[in-house]
Amino acid sequence: MTDAAAPPPAAVTLTPAQRARAILGGSAGNLVEWYDWFAYAAFTLYFAPHFFPKGDQTVQLLQAAAVFFLGFVARPVGAWLMGHYADRAGRRAALSVSVSLMCAGALIIAITPDYKTIGLFAPAVLLLARVLQGLSVGGEYGASATYMSEMAGRSRRGFWSSFHYVTLIAGQLIALAVLIILQRLLHKDDLAAWGWRIPFVIGALLAVVVFWIRRGLDESASFKAADKLAEGIGSGQRNLASLFFVLTLAAGGWALARPGLAPQVLAGAFLVAFFATLIAPLLRRHPRETLMIMGLTAGGSLTFYVYTTYMQKFLVNTAGFDKAAASEISAISMIVFMLMQPLAGWLSDKVGRKPLLIAAYAGGALTIWPIMSGIAATDSIGVALALIIVGMTFQSGYTSISAVVKAELFPAHVRALGVALPYAVANVLFGGTAEMVGLAFKHGGIESGFYLYVAAVMTVGLVVAVLLRDTARHSLIAED
């Protein structure tokens, strides 16, 4: 049961220019954060042999995807810590910290020597960098989604908050653009040898610029008006969560160094215990909201990563396109996807959030099999691109309003934590495992089973969307 009702509406007078400046200022850092995060996925095909030299290409991609997943494991920690911090110290302060962590992670990846030079320290340092980036993105999501939703204004909140995913997608697009440019400018041997480090240097430099931009942002009226009821992190919860986090990373490292069932089962057990420790207090106080966010995020994040980061590997490994063609297909589809977001957000202001969510999950569950099967069977760039865009059209019903739906469910004093933590946990379990699960199905010779898995998770999201009250009409963001 929710432990606080919505506060009475506060009189907030922001001009359109002031509102746009706040949205753009908050979203600039979001763009850089997600550029750095997706640069890892975009360049995996090139740097995986440097950190994981043994095995065939699919095995190398599985190992790199495992590190990508362990970065996801760190995201609930960032969501937990930064969510508490944003609800106590303010959204602006949390946004500055998150982009600083991302800068450090990108710089470490850029300068780390390869496996031939430092042996097992290479994948270990790569894991450290991804953990830092995971902490950053975990904290960024709740703080930026909350800040942009609070600054958006009641009548056009769906439209303005859709720019949270616009900048998220733009970050991935820039990562893909850097990849395509480097593929054009550098010989493939140079790109494979050292050119893959360039995007991480760019990300670190951009993060420094955004840090200074964010220091000048205004705090949201919702945070200023909120009762300062945000609860601190209890020492017992902190110590127990820290223990399980360290054990999860240790078991995950063991699983990478010595692949086998025992370390994988042990890492999974520690991971479940870690997540349960983090989310239990929020679940006790806000059970309905927490579970609904997790249900929506499971299908939404899984499908998002299928059509974005995993799709590039799918186009190469399964459909048989070369790397350059796969990158260009991904880039064009992402541009179209990005342009869909404001339109879908605007539509949610007119018809409500719930109809868009139902269309997204129902359409996604019904079309994932024919879309993926069609892409696997074609050698036409145009056909593959058209099929991806169909899937992304349904997906836009979720992504465009993902931030605002979550923010509208929670009162201001716990909003950043409530938005970030359930999302981060579900994102780890489903979005973070998308590549590993997809590649594992392929490695086992039953790739079509992955399509059924995605459809099943999307069906869970559909049930949640049907049960959800329309947050456009029952929002707990009371200001403006």
N, C-alpha and C positions, 0 to 999 in steps of 0.2 A: 504494500500500500504506500502511496506517495506520502512523504512525511511533511510536505509543505504545499500549501495552495499557492496559486499564482498571486503575486503581489498586485495591488491596485495599479491601474495604468498610470504611468508617469508622463507628464507633458514634456515631450522632446521635440525640438524644432531644428531639424536639419534641412538645409536647402538641398536640391538635387545635386548641385556641384559638390557640397560637403559630403553627401552620402556616396557619390561616385568616387571621390578622393579616398574615402575610408575603405571602400571595397577594393579599389585598385591597389592601395597601399598594403592592405592585408593579403591580397592575392599575389603580389609580386614575390614575396617570400615563398608562398606555396608553390609557385612555378619553379623556382630554383631548387627547393627541397625535392620535388618530384623529378626534376631533370636529373639530379644526382642519383636518386634512387633507381630510376629506369636506365641510366647510363650503364649500370652493371648488367642489366638484362640484355640491353641492346648489343653490348660488346662481348657477351659470354662466348660466342662462337670463336672469337679471336684470342681471348686471354685464358680460356680454360686449359689449353695445353701447357701454358707456362706454370700453372699452379697444380695441375693434376695431369702429369704427363703419361700415366699408364692407362691402357685400355683403348677401346674404340671410341668413336665420336659420341655415340649415345651414352656410354659409361662416363666420359668426361663431362657431358652436359648434366648427367644425373648428379655427379659430385658437385659441380658448380651450382646446380639447383638446390642441393642440400644446404650449401652455405647461404644461398638466397633465402631459404626457409629459416635458417637460424637467425638471420637478420630480422625476419618476421617475428621470431620468438621474443626478441628484444622490444618489439613494438608495444606489447601490453605493459612492459615496465615503464617505457616512456609515457604511455597514456596514463598510467597510474600516478607516476610522480608528477608529470607536467599538468595532469588534470587537477590534482590537488593544488599545485602551485598556481595555476591559472584562476582557480576559484577563490584563492586566498590573496594572491599578490596582484592579480589582474591578467587579462588576456595578452596585453602588450608585452609584459615581462616574459611570459612563457614563450611567445613567438620569437623573441630575441635569443633566448637560450636554445631553442630547437634548431635555429639556423646555424648557430655556432657549432653545435655537435655535428651537423651535416658537413660543414666545412672541414672539420677535422677528419671525418671518415673518408671524404673524397681525396683529401691530400695524402692520407696514408696509402690508399690504393694506388695513387699515381706514382709513388716513389718506392714501393716495396719491391725488392729483388725477386727473381723467379725461383722456381724449385731447384734448378741446376746450380744456383748460387748459394742458397741458404737452406736447401732441403725442406724438411717438414715445417720449418719456421714460416715458409712462404704461405701455405694454406692457413696456418695458425694466425698470421698477421692479417690475412685477408678476412678471416672470421672476426677478428677484433674490429676491423674497419666496418664490417657489415653490422656488428652489434651497435657501434656508435651511430651509424645511420639509422638503424632500427629504432633506437631510443629517440632519435630526432624526429623521424616520421610519425612515431607513435604519439609523441607530444604535439607535433604540428597539427595533426588532423583535428583533435578536439579543440585546440585553441583557435585555429583558423576557421573551422566550421562554425564554432560558437560565435566568434567575433563577427564574421561576415553576416551570419543570420541575424545577430542582434543589431547590426548597423543597417540592415537592408530596408526596414520599414514594412509595416503590416500589408499594405495594398499590393506591393510588388516584391514581397519577400522571396517568392519562388524564383522570379526572374533574376534578382540580384545575387541570391545565394547560389544560383546555378554556375556563377563564375568561379566557385570553388572547384568544380570539376572541369571548367574551361581551362583554368590554369594548371590543374593536375594533368589534363590531356596535353596541354601546350608544353609542359615540361617533358613529357614523353616524346612529343613531336620534335622538340629541339634536340633531344638525345638522338632520335632517328636521323634528323637533318645533319647533325655532326657526323654520324656514321656514314651517310650517303656521300657527304662532301669528302670525307677522308678516303672513302672507297674510290672516288673519282680522282683525287689529287695524289694519292700515294700508291706505289706499287703494292700488290697484295702481300708480298714478302715483308715489306717495311711496315705495313699496317699490322701484320701478325707479330712482327718482332718487337716493335716499340710504339707504333702509332696509336695503339689502343689506350695508351696512357694519357693522351692529349685530352679526351673529354673529361677526365677526372681533375686535371689541372684547371680546365675551364670552370668546372663546377665549384671548386674551392674558391676561385677568385670571385665568381658571382655571389657566392654566399657571403663573402666579406662586404660586398656592396650592399646587399639586402640587409645585413645587420644594421648598418647605419640608417637605412631607410626606415626600418621598423622602430628604431629608437625614437623617431619623431611622430609616431602614430598617436592619435587620441584614444583614450580608453572608452569603452562602450558605456552607454547610459544604463544598460541593464546591470552591468557589474557595479556601477556606482550606486545604483538604487537598491541593490539586493541587500537583504539582511545578511550580515556577516556570520552565517551559520556553518560555513564550510568546515568540515571536520578534519582534524589533523590525522596523520598516519600513525596508528598505534605502534608502539615498539614491538609488541608481540607479532603483529601482522607483518611489520617491516622485516624483522629477523627471520621469520619463517619463510616469507616470500624470497628473501635474499638467499637463504639456504637452498631452496628448491631451484632458484634460477641458476646458481653456480653448479648444482648437481646436473641440471639439464644441459648446460653448456659442456660440462665435462663428459657426460655420456654421449652427447652429440659429437664431440671431438673424437671420442673413442670409436664411434660408429663410422666416422669418416676415415680414420686411420686403419681400422680393422673391421671392414664391412661384415655384418653377420646378424643373425636374429637376436641374440642376447643383448648386445648394446642398443639395438633399435628398440626393443621392448622396454629396456631400462630407461632410455631417454624419453620414450612415450609416457611411461608412468610418472616420471619426475615432472614432465611437462604438464600433465593433467593436474597433478597436485599443486604445481605453481600457479596455474590459471585459477584453480578453485580458491586458493588463498587470496589472490588479488581481488577477485570479483565477489566473494561471499558477502562482505559488508554492503556493497551497493545492491546486490540481489536481495538481501533481507529488507532493505528500505524501499526499493523500487522494483519489485519483482516483475510486474507486467511490462514496464517500459524496458527493462534490461533484457528480458527474454525476447521481446519483439524486435529490438534493435539487432540482437544476435541472429534471429531468424531471417530478417531482411538482409543483413550483411552476408550471411552464408551464401545464399544464391547470387546476390548482386556482385560480391567480390569475386567469387569463383568464375562467373561468366565474364566479368570484366577482364580478368587475367587470361582467360581462354582466348578472347578476341584481341588481346593486345600482346603481352609479353610471350605467351606460349605460342601464339599464332605464327610468329616469325620462325620459330623452330619447326612447327608443324608444316609450314610451306616448304621448308628445305628438306626435312627428314622424311616426310610422308608424301607430299604432293610432288616433290622432285624439282622445285624451282631452285635456281641458283641463289646465292646469298644476296646479291645485288637486287635481283627481281623481288625477292621476299621483303627486303627492306623498303623498296619503293611501294609495293602493295600495302604494306603496313602503314607507311607514311600517308598515303592518299586516303586510306580508310579512316585514319585517325583525324585527319583534317575535317572530313565530313562529319565524323562523330563529334568533334569539338563544336562545330557550327550548329549541331542539333541541340546542344545543351540550353542555350538561352531561350530557344523556341519552346522546348518542353517545359522549362521553368516558368515561362510566361503562361503557358497553357494551364499549368497547375494553379496559378493565381485565378484563373477563370473558372475551371471546372473542379478544382480541388486536387489534393495530393493522392487520395485513395484510388480514383479511376486510373491514374497513370501507373501506379504501382501494380494494380491488378493486370493491366495490359502488358506491362514489362515482364512479369513472372509467368503469366499464362503463355504469352507469345514466345518467350525464351525457352520454356520447357517443351513446347510443341515443335519448335524449329531447329533445335540444336542438332538433332540427328541428321535431317536432310542437309543442313548447311555444312556440317563437318564432312559428311560422306561425299557431298558434291565437290567440295574443295579437294578432297583426297583423290577424286577420280578425274579431275580436269587438269589440262596443261595450258589452259587459257588464262592469261592475266586478268582479262576483263571479267570472265565468269567468276574467278576466285574473288576479285574485288567486289563484285555485285553481291555475292553470297555473304561476305563479311559485313557489308553495309546493311543488309537486311537484318542480320543479328544485332548489329549495333543500334539500329533504329528502335527495336524493342528494348534494348538495354538502356537507352536514353530515358525511358520512363522511370527508371530507378536512379541512375547516376545524377541527373539534373536536379533532383530534389533530395538526394541522399543526406546532405548536410542539414537542410532546413527541417526535414521530418524528424531527425534525431534531436535537434536543438529545441523544437517545439514541444517535445515530450517531457522535458525536465525543467524544474524551477531554476532560477539564475544562480543560486548559491551552490548548486551541485551540477550545473549544466555542462561545464567543460569536461568534468570527470565522467558524467553520464553519457555524453556523446562519444568520448574517446575510448573508454575501457571496454564496453561490450562490443563495439565495432572492432577494436584491436584483437580481442580474443577470437571472435568469429573469423576475422580476416586471416589470422594465423592458421586456424584449423582448415580453412577452405580456400581462401585466396593464396595464401603462402604455400600450400601444398599442390596447387593446380599443375605446375610444371612437373613436379615429382610424380604425381599420380598419373598424369598423361603419358610421361616418358616411361613409367613403369608398365602401364598397360601395353605400350608399344613394344617394350623390351620383352614382354611376355607373349607377344603375338596376338593379342586380343584388343587392339586399339579401339574398336567400336564399343567396347565395354565402358570406355571413358565417356562416350556421349550419353549413355544411359545414366551414368553417375551424375553428370551435370544436370540432366533433366530431372532426376529425383530430388536433388538439392534445390533446384528452382521451384519444384512443386511445394516444398516446405515453405519457401518464401511466399508463394501464392496463398497458402493457407493463412499465414500471418497478415498479408495485405488485406485479405477478406475480413479478418477479425479486427483490424486496426481502425480506430476512430479517425476520421479525416482531420489531420492536425491543422489544416488551413482554417478550420472553423472551431477548433478546440485547442488553440495554441497557448502554451504557458509563457511565451514571450509577450509580456504585457506592455512594454514601452513602445510607443509609436505604432 
